[in-house]
Amino acid sequence: MKEIIWIYIIDSSGATIFGYDNYVKGNSEVNHTLLSHFIYALQSVAKNMGEDETKEVEINKNKFFLIKEKLTSYLFIIKTKLNAKPEVISPILTKIKEKFVEKFTGHFTLPVQDKIELLRSFKEDVKRIIEGKNNLSSLIESLSKIN
Amino acid sequence: MGHLIEKKNIIISILFLSIFSLILFHYINSSCGMVSTKSLLIPLNYQILESSDKQGEINNISSIDIDLESSKWSITDIEMNFTNIEYFEPDIYTIEDIPIKDDLFLDKHNVKGLGVQFNLNDTTTISGVYLYIKALVPHTLDEINVQIRGYNSSINAPNITTYGEIELNYTIADGWNYQNFASPISLSKGNYFLVMEGYVHAAGEYHWYYNDLNPTNPDLYISKNNGYGWGNSTQGSPFLYKLVQEINRKNVYPEEVNMTAIINGNYHKILNGSQNGSGYLILSGIEFSTPNEILHILIKNNRFLFNLSYYLKLKNQFLSDAFVNITENEDNFWKIVPDLNRCNYNYSVRIELPNHWYNVSVFKDDINITASESIVINGNLLFILNDTIHDDVNWEITANSPKIDFNIDLSRGTEFQLGKELVLSAIAPTREGNFTFILYNELGAELDKKTIPVTSDETLYSFNISSTASLGNWTAYIYWNNDNDASVKSQIFTIVPAPHSSDTPPDIIPILILAIVIGGASVGGSFTVYQAVKRQKRKGEIKLKKLSNKFKDILSLNYLMISDNKSGVNVYEQVFARKTIDPSLISGFLDAIRNFGVELTGSYRKSETLTLDYEDSVILMHEAEYFRLIIVMSEKPSDELINSITNLARDIEDRYGNMLREFKGGKVTQFAGISELIELHLNVSFTLALKIVFDKKVKLNPTEKLVVQKASEIMKQTNLDYFYSTFLMTDQQFDPEMTKTIFDLINKKVFQPISLNLEE
């Protein structure tokens, strides 16, 4: 899924819980100080969002898709290129949120090392979700070419 | 042979001419670009006024309800004629009115009801009764009612039929109290009972006076209910009461009985008509709408019955679909496509067209009916009259208008390099409407299209030219329009390759050339120039590094605290746009300072400012005579920031030193001004939520204008009334020019911080 640039999960105070860079050749190196402030600032865009509502905003030639998790108030963000389609990205975002809830419910009080392990396995899940969608997109694309 | 040579020469000449023509044609094409004349269709909304009349008759009514068929209408004129006006005049009929005794009353334990007989000799409408009563110690939980009941002739007491009931009104504690039934009660000839009964909660007593000395109607029975049913009926001592009856007066003049209509909350008297029982009301120059499709008019007192004929004038303004087609070198073409659905009677449409529109035509189902009698053009007003408006018809109104001139500011030039930003600004003829910018490349392919509302004198347009874009002549079409005017201009831009060396500052190149020319080819001269360039470059690098450090430092700021040394009280603190600080972090840090030797980061100490790694943060601490300044950051600070903190501490000492010396706890509002010093030294606004404050007096350069415009666009996109500086950084990368411009705009107070609580 080349359109996705990164995925971040932040808590209600703006602290980053999880970050995933979808490395694509040619993408420039991330400035973490700026990114951290930017992600914090994105929180204000999601201020009045309801549960299961996906918000799409375009900032500086990128699209940002946001979804909020009700219980934890965690904010799930996907940054994409401008050509990303909401009908493709929104289900990915929802799936990532559901996977996160499934994985971490009841495990927020685990020791740090266990949390790190969980996050590592969650990262693999995120990768699979994105790649899975990638394969599906390719299939749809090739089918549409045949027609 | 000579002929052959001649023929050969002619062929060569034709061939040469053909090649020359081809080259010439290519040259002309290249210099003019490949974009042919373009036109743009812009959808609009056009305001249309529809009017209609509503008339009708309604008979035998006491209030007026007129169905307007839609709530969209405003009522502008009302004409109402009333006929056969009947008035139900109230008349008080006194039965007994001399209070002699008051020893009969309702209470909690004994009497639950008291009643008195009344007799009607004819059909009568009763709207209320007066009772002469005395209420002692009433309680809010008491439930006492006044009823008109049927007459049980076998025991001369009330029967079970209730004709009307109202909760007892005892606003006068001892005297006549009026009991007004919700709606008048029509009773036929016969005997009835007027009853006061109910439940007394506590110590209350509800006395009903009676006359057993010299009653006017000694034959009337009174009855009691002791909780086991009605009985104990006796004559000669009727309770005191008056009946309020309505007398039906037919064909009255409205003014005689003060007949008043309540329309939209206002009272309007109905005037006398020419005949008995007739009246009228005419209102013009009014304008109000109804909450739903019914116009509801009440007649005051609700004591009338009448027939009504009415005539209403209605109007509605609505926005119709429309568009303007703007083509270079042609006049504008306007088309309005109204959806007209006839309503009521005498329906017509009025459209106000601008004075300078010409060639106005009206099409009904594609047939031009402009010349018909149903179309009236009077000055700039176009009327479509009643007779021609039918349902399910397609309407189109077309017109032309001349172009209106506007200016383009090309001060940034018309030649741009690959990888740079193409910028131009347009000045609208009036400060309204929209600009639409469309950029085509040298092959006529559309590269960009942006519509920007006109909000200031100049409207900026920019386009990032990618480093791989095609070279040549690009054409920008700049369209401006509002609802009445439109225009277009085109401008050719030349896109050229980027120079190979981007390290040399562009402003040095002319100096370099000049130096070489002046110095000739001498080695010494060249060396001097080389040194100057190197110095300039180094200076530029230092400047850039400083800006980058400042940027990084500010975004790393998490928390700032100033505490009084004596009491340890925080006199000032500020949390920056980052995650909230765990209070234990600071207290833990201070404990560590007190109890243990803390390892210095990088083993350096700058003036009185200590920099320490603590947990996941970097903590800076400046110890002054009266206070301690602590700053928590997420990254290591630059030397410049440490210097700024030292300067900040000195300024705080200068301005607040005395206050801090005398501070003995309590209110800390006197230290609120420290925020200004923090902004002065640390420029923290950069990290906060910012709003845009437009001030005509503040002059902005084109780059600043562009950044303001970008910020406005982002606020619109994010649906926020503020933005963050990092929203303006493409791909979350440090952009020196953007950073500098944001700092400049903060200094000019065009970008101002606002306080937010994101967790609200």
Interface residues (C-beta under 8 A of the other chain):
Chain A: S12 S13 G14 A15 S28 V30 N31 T33 L34 L35 S36 H37 F38 Y40 A41 Q43 S44 V45 K47 V57 E58 I59 N60 K61 N62
Chain B: F551 K552 L555 S556 A577 R578 K579 T580 S634 E635 T687 A689 K710 I714 Q717 T718 N719 L720 Y722 Y724 T726 F727 L728 M729 T730 D731 Q732 Q733 F734 L756 L758 E759 E760
